[in-house]
């Protein structure tokens, strides 16, 4: 069986050269319509079209902007789903991995896809990418943001917009994109085939996974919370086109693999946040392997992906 995974990220025709990481599709082997083709899509809440604030955590659920942003995210994801089915996907599963796991609007969901929603993912009890397995052919990251510290990255952070966490894996800076890629590749043998978000996260994806990775940039950062945007309607057209191309050339994609064990490092903003992080981790996961090396830094040697986000 063949399966695919998606994650969304979202710019105007006059800005296409600035924002679109889609290159002409190389010759690929035609999709075998006799086989299933499964895509898994992961979405985050900050990389969607038109979004320039940490809304899912900071905007009250009853505020009109909260509903507006949920609708923007859902329509971006639907655009990716459309591109998948245009390219011959037989099954699409979407995982809402934004803050709280409820950053989408059920009534607006494309009914051709299955949707995973709700809190509690990535805790160790329910790991990241729960629902993904080796039967999927590709993973898409939609609405993703760049890692903490990314230059001119829109809403750049790693896991916590409040914690200002900096991660490194094997001595190299890493963000959520790298962590999802490693888990998908090492645990499930599934490649990341598509990344959508701002210009910085698209570059981050190509740097990690190769310049041939299909990316769609829907905004270019001026500061962390101000950006040059592609209008959402145009952005959704770009997302559909990019998702379709990614599925059409899926045979060229390979899983991102790292050889275990690996060294992981996490640095927090200050001692107080590091103290709180350690207490919270040990409360939930008594076997958490983090070792403190200074007031605000933890390190660990990992033989599996379980504690990859430390």
C-alpha positions, 0 to 999 in steps of 0.5 A: 500500500502507498500512503502520503502525509501533509503539513501546511504552510502559505504569497501574490502573483507579483511576488511569485519569485520571492515566495514560491519554492516550486520548480518545474516537475522533473520527469517522473514515473506515472502513478500506478492507479491500481495501487493505493497512494496515501498521504499524511498531512501535519499542520501547525498554526503559525505558518498559514496564509495571512497569519502573523501572530501567535493566535492559537495560544494568545487569542481568546477562543471567543474572539473573532480573530480566533475563528478567522485564523482557524478558517484560514488554516482549514482552507490552506489544508483543504488546498493541499488535500485537493492537490493530493487527490488531483495527483492520484492520492487514494487516501489522505489523513490530516493531523492537527498539530497546532497548539491544543490540536484544535486549530481547524474547523470541523464543518469546513474540513474536506470530507475526502480526508480523515482528520486527527484533532485534540490535545495531548500529542507529543507527550511521550504517552501519545508520540508525535505523528501518531497515526502515521505508519509505513503504509503511507507514501509521503508526509506533508508539513502545512502551516509550518514555521521556522526554528527559533533564531531563524533570521527574518523568520515569521513567528520563528520558534521551536515548540514554545513561542513563550519558552524561546527554546533552541535545539541542536541535533548532532551539534547542528541547529534544529527545529520542529521540521527536522524533528518531524522529518527524523521521526517520519523517516526513522520510525516509519520509513516515510519521506517528507515530500512538501513544506508550506510556510514562510520563506525561512521555513521553506529554506530550512526544509530545502537545506535539510532535505535537499533543494528538490523538496517542493516548498510553497512560501506564502509570506516573507518576514520583515520582523518576527510578527510583520511580513509581506504576505501572499493573499490567502486566495492566491496562496491556496492556489499555490498550495494546491499546485505544490501539493500536486507536484509533490505527489506526482514526483513522490518516487524521487523522495527518500526518508530522512534517516539519522544513525542512532545514538544521537546527541540532542541539546536544548537551551532555554531562555533563563534558569527559571524556565529551565527549572520549570521545564525539568520539573514538568518533564519529570512529572509526565515522563519519569524516565526523561533522559535530560541531563543539566549541563548549565543553568539553562541547558540540557543534553541527552544521548538518545537511542530512539526518537522517543525523547527527540524534542527533549 
